Amino acid sequence: MYVGTFEPLFEEEAKEALEKAIPNIDRYLKKGQIEILPYSEWYIMGGDFDSNKILNGWVSKFNQALKNGIQVPLQIFL
């Protein structure tokens, strides 16, 4: 799972908020099943917003999370 942060919400604040809903979040972060990135490193890579690049990046991150063992409920895709 990818989590993008927006200013003034920073990575540590995002992690703290997620900890309330996801017990043992550090385990998922270490395994690469959850990743927290600043908005500027994801949505405006290279200085421009490119929706195709972002969509392809989401698919890539999702596939990597699956390889790292994250389990996704099937109903998400229905």
C-alpha positions, 0 to 999 in steps of 0.5 A: 500500500502506498500512502502519499503525504501532503504538506503539512502532513509529513511522513512521521505524522502519516505513520502515526495516523496509520498506526491507529488503524493498522497494528504493527505498522512497522512490520508492514513498512519493513517488509515493503508492504506499506510505503509512505512517500512525500507528495513531491516524490510521487505526484510531481516527479520531475516537476510535472504531474503526469497521470499516466506515469502516476497510474503506472507507478501505482500498478508497479507499487501494488504488484511489488506489495503483492510480491512482498506478501501483502494480502488484499481483500478480493472485494476491492477489485469487484 
